[in-house]
Amino acid sequence: MVLVKRSFLLISTIFLVFVLAGWGKVEAVKDASKYTSAVENIDIPNDVKVIGFGEATHGNVEFQTLKKDVFQALIKNENVRVFVLEGDFGGAQQINQFILNGTGTAEEAVKALDYGIYKTEQMIEFVQWMHDYNMTANEKDKIYFYGNDMQRYDYSKKGLLDYYEVVNSEGAKKYKAQLKDATNKTMRDLSSSQLEELDKNMDAIIKDLQTNKGSYEKQSSKEAYLLAAQYAQIMKQRTQLFLSDGNYANLRDEYLAKNLQWIVDFEAAQGHDKVLMSAHNGHIEKTSANLAGYKSMGQYLDEVYKDAYFAIGTDFVNNTFQAQNGSGVRKEYTVKHHNALIDAFSEVKENIFYVDFKKANESKDLADILAKKQRMGNIGDDFSVWYKFMKMLYTIDMTPAKAYDGIIIVQEATPTKVIE
């Protein structure tokens, strides 16, 4: 009995050592506030085309509000006119139509994304602000909204079939029948044979669009044609994710990067040469440091755009957030987190501040910290209460200077409320 108790104590001690490893606090860097700025003063190098903004946690008021704050700063400071969200491409076009033409309401537009994490007051306020901005802006100054994700069918299918009604009404009838089972509600119930058939149908539609490009463009416009072709690609990607379940994470980030490139090219043709992309930290960072071992969107972007890709991560200290608990029920959780980089700025008074790594490297102490691997905040939309006792389950082990070009630190973060 004594031996069992000793074994239990030994195992418990080892577990605690493992869990608490790295939790010792590092001293603050003297005058660290000299290397910080307000979010509204973010300055991006002139040759940057794509700015990535990461969320350390999806379920926080502060990180969702920062989408608007960062976009406002980049509109003013960098002439950025395009915002891209890690959200459904087709659903995001409903937001784009609302902010440009007033179609529907801000809440309806946000719900079209069909992502629980975005059904919040903060996102609705952000979308309403973009609409109000556009109502008073000159044509050349208007802003645009996109999603680069491919995990839904409904609105991409609607956009595709609506286009066929304009250019090929018979094709519209044919493809509507072929795509009847491709819906958000039924997609997870499709059998392998149904998915394979759907995949073949998407190939046929893509081929039809390519074959009749000239004719279809004459009946619509070049921009409308490109958008329809992208709707078809999104549906193809969604189907491929189901058919490649074992490679889901890697394939999704590859698609996220490809879709973002499409948006960058499409908007560049309209005269908008800079894009802000908002996603989870794990998608934005450049080093594919995630535990799952897949290549991140940020690494793809870094390889394609090189210095023209600028990644801004986020991290937190005290964080109360909401997330699903594995069974679909949303709950609030609290974690206290720090690492060498956060600790370096622990004497900064502001709750939210930005650190540009180029500027921070002027301090030898900060440069040393930025070059060291450490665990940085990374909480998804799935969380269990015991996760907070294992730091590796809510952080990613990464080198800040390699993963990001700057970071926004939130010292006290509060939870969002999901609007059902």
N, C-alpha and C positions, 0 to 999 in steps of 0.2 A: 504493500500500500504506500509506504514511504517512497519507494522507488518510482511508483506511478506519479506521485505528487511532484517529485523532483523532476521527472521527465516533462511533466506538464509545465512546470515553472520554467524549465530550460527552453522548451519550445515557445512559450509565451514571450520570454525575454528576447529570443532570436527574432520572433515576429515583430516585436516592438522596435527592436533595433532596425530591422528592415523598413518598417513603416515610417519610423521617425528619422531615418537617415536623411541628412541634408536640411533638417529643420532648425538647426542652430542659426541664430540671427547674425548677419554680417553688419559691421559698423557702417553708419552713413558716411558718404563721401563729403568732405568739407566743401561748402559753397556749391553743392550739386545743383541748386536752383538756378545757377548761372547758365546751365546747359538745358534748361527747360523753356517752354513757351506755352502760351494759351493755344488751344486748338484752332481758334480763329486766325492765328498767325502762321499756320503751317506753310512752309515754303518748299516747293518741289523743284528740282533741277529742270531747266528749260527743255532739255532733249527727251524728257519722259513722255511716253504716250499712254501707258497704262499704270494707274495707281491702284494697288490692292489695299483694301482696308479690312483687317481681320477682326472677328469677334471672339473673345476668350470664352464667352458664354452667350448662348442664344437668349436665355430667359431673364435678361436684366433690362430695367428701364434705361440705365446709363448707356449701355452698349447699343441699344436700339436708337436712343436719342442721338448718339454720336453719328449715326448715318447721316442725319440731317445736318448736324453741326459741321462734319467734315466736308460734306457736299457744298454747303454754303461757303465755307472757307475757300474751297477749290474753284468754285464759280467766280468768286471775287478775286482771288490771288492768282489763279492759273488759267482762267477762261475755260474751265471744264464745263461741258454742256450735256454730258451723257452719264447716267447712273445705271449701273448693272448690279442686279441682286442675285444671290444664290437662290433662285426661285424659278418656277416654271416659266419657260419661254412663252408659251401661248397665253397663260394666265397673266403674265406681265404686260402683254399687249393690251389687255383690258385696262390696266393702270395707265399705259401710254395714251390710250384713247381718251381716258378721263382727264388727264392733265393737259392734253392738247385741245380736246373738243368738248369737254364737259359731259361726256357720255356716262350716264349712271351717277353713282355717288362714290365718295372715297372709300366708304366701308364695303360697298359691293365690289369695288375694284380690288381691294386688298383680299377679300374672301375668295376672289377668282383664282388666287395663287394656290388655294387649297393646302396651305401649310399652316399648321396650328401655331407654330412659333411666331408667325407674323400677324396673327389675328389679335392685335393689341391696339390700345389707344395711341401709342407712340407711332406705329406704322401708319395708322389712319391719319394722324396729324401730319406726318411727313408727306403723305400723298396729297392731302388737302393743300399743304403749303406749296407743293410743286404746281398744282393746278392754279392756285391764286397767283403765283409768280408768273406763270405763262400768260395769264389773262391781262397782265399789264406790260409784258415784255415785248420788245420789237421782234419781228420774225427771226432775225439773225441771232437773237439772244435767248430764244426759247430752249427749254431743257427737255430731255427725252429719257424714258425709262425702259429698261429691258430686264429680262431674266435669262440666265444662261444654263438653267438646269433642264433635265429631260425626264423627270420622274412622273409625269402626268400625260394624259392623252387629250382630254376633252377640248380645251381651247385651241390647241394646235390643229386638231381635227376640224373644228369649226372654221378656223381661218383658212385651211386648205380647201374644204368643200365650198365655202363662200367664194373663194377665188375661182373654182371650177364653174360655179354658176354664172360667172361673168365671161369666161373664155371658152367653156366647153360644157354646155348644159347636159348633154348625154353622158359625158364623162362624170359629171357630178352625181347623176343617178346611179351609175355603175359603181363608183367608188364609195358612195354612201352605203350601199348594200354590203360591199366587201368589208367596210370598216365598222359595221354595226356593233360588233363585240368589243371594240377597242374603246372602252370608257374607263373613267377613274373608278367607278363602283365595281366593275366586273373584271378589271385587268388582272387581279391576283387570283381569279378563279379560272383563268384560261389554261387549257391543257397544253402540253408541249406541241402537239400536232396543230392546235389552233394558233399558237404563237408562230410556229414555222410557216403556216399558211399566211398569217398576217405579215410576216417578214417578206415573203414572196410578193404579196400585194403591194407592200411599200416599195419594193424594188421596181415593180411595174409602173407605179405612179411616178417615181423619180425618173425612170426612163422616158415616160410620156412627157414629163415637163422638159427634160433635156432635148428630146426629139422635136418638140413643138415650140421651143423657146422663142423663135422669131415671131411666129404667129400669135402666141399668147401675149408677148410684150406689146405688140401692135394693138391688141384688144384691151390692154390694161395700161401698164407702164413698166419700165424697167424695175423700179423699186417694188411694185406690187408683185412682180414675178419673182424677184429675189426672196421676198418675204414668204411667198407660198412655197418655194423650193426649200426654204429653211424649216417651215412647218413640217414638211414631209421628212426632212432629215431628223427632226426632233422625234417624230413618231417611230422612225426606223431605229433611232438610238434607244428609245424606251423599250422597244421590243427586243433589241439585242441585249439589253441589261437583264431581262428575264431569261433569255436563252443562254446567257453566260454568267449564271448566278455565282459560280466559284471565283469569277474574276470581276465581280460587281464593283468593288471600291476602286480598283485601278482603272477600269474601263470608264467609270463615271467621271473621274478626275480628268482623264484624257478628253472625254466629251465636253466637260466644262471648259477646258482650255480651247478646244476647237470652236465651240460656240461663241466664246468670248472673242476669238480672232475674227469670226464672221461679223460680229457686232462692230468691232474696231474698224474693219474694212468697209462695212456698209455705211457707218457714220462718217468715216473719213471722206467718202465720196460725196457726202452732204456738206463737207467743210468743217466737220468737227473732229479735230485730230487728237483729242485727249479724252480718256474714259476713266471713270472711277468704278471699281469693282468691289462690292462688299460681300464677304463670305466668312465662313468659320476660319479661325486662325490656321487650322490644319490644312485648309485648301490654299490659303494665301502664301504661307511661308515657302521658302525656296529650296529647302533641303530634304523634303520627304522624310521628316523625322518621326512620323507617326509609327505607333507600335504595330499596326497592321501590315506595314511593309510595302504599301503601294506608292506609286509615284504621284506626287501632289500636283495639282493644277499650277501652283506657284512655281514649281521646278520647270514644268513645260513652258510657262510664260517667260521665265528667266532665260531658258535656252533659246527661245524664239526672239524675244525683244532685247535681251541682254540689259544694257544700262538704261534702256527705254522702259523697263519695268521697275517700279518703285513700290516696295512692300512695307506697309505700316501694320504692325501687330498691336495687340492690346494685352494687358495683364491686370490683375486685381490683387487686393490685399484681403479685405473683409468682404465676403460676397454672399448675399442671400439671393437665390434665384429660383425659378420654377422650371421643372422638367418632368417628362414622363417617367414613371417608375418601372417601366418594363412591361406593364400590363395596360398601358394607354391612359392610366390615371395620372393627372398632373398634381404634383405636390411641390412644396417649397423646401429647399435645403439650404444649409449654411456651411461654408467652408472658410477657413482662415489659411491664407497662403502667402508665402514669401520665398524669394530667392535672392541671390547676390545682387541682381540688377534692381529689384524692387527695394531691397534694403538700402542700397546706395542712395536712394532718393527719399528715405523715410522721414527726413526732416523738412521736406517740402510741405508747405501749408495747404496748397490747393488740393481739392479732392480729385480733379481731373487735370492732367497736364500732358504735354507732348515732349518727347525727347528725340531730336534728330541725331542719328548716330554719327554723322560726319562731324557735327559740332561737338558731340560728347567725346569723340576721340581726341579732342584737344587736351582733355584731362587724362593723364597717364593712368590714374586710378580707375577711371571709367573705361578707358580703352582696354585695360587688363580684364575688367569684369565682362565687358561685351564679347571678349574673345574666349571666354570660358563657357564650357557646356554646363547647362543648368536646367532645372525643371520649370517650364513656363505654362501658365494657365491655358487649359484647353478642355472645356466642358461642352458636351454635345446636348442633344435633346432627350437623352436617356440617362437616368441616374438612379442609383439606389443608395439608401442611407449609409450602407457600409463602405461605399466607394470613398467617402471622405477620410477613412482611416488608412487608405493606401494611396499615397500621393501620385503614384504612377498611373492611377485610374482617372485622374482629373488634370493631369499635366502632360506635356511632351518634353522629353529631354532634348534640348537643342542648344546651339550656339547662337546667341542673339545677332551678332554681327554678320553671320552667314545667312541666317533665316530672314532677317528684316533689314530695312534701311532706317527705320525709326519705330517708335512705340508710343502708344498712349496708355498711361497708367491711371487706373481708377482705384482710389483707396477704399471707398465705401460704395458698394454696389447693391441695388435693391431690386426686388423681383417685379416682373411684368405680370399682368393679369390677362389671361386668354379670354377673348370674347367668343363664346360659342354661338 
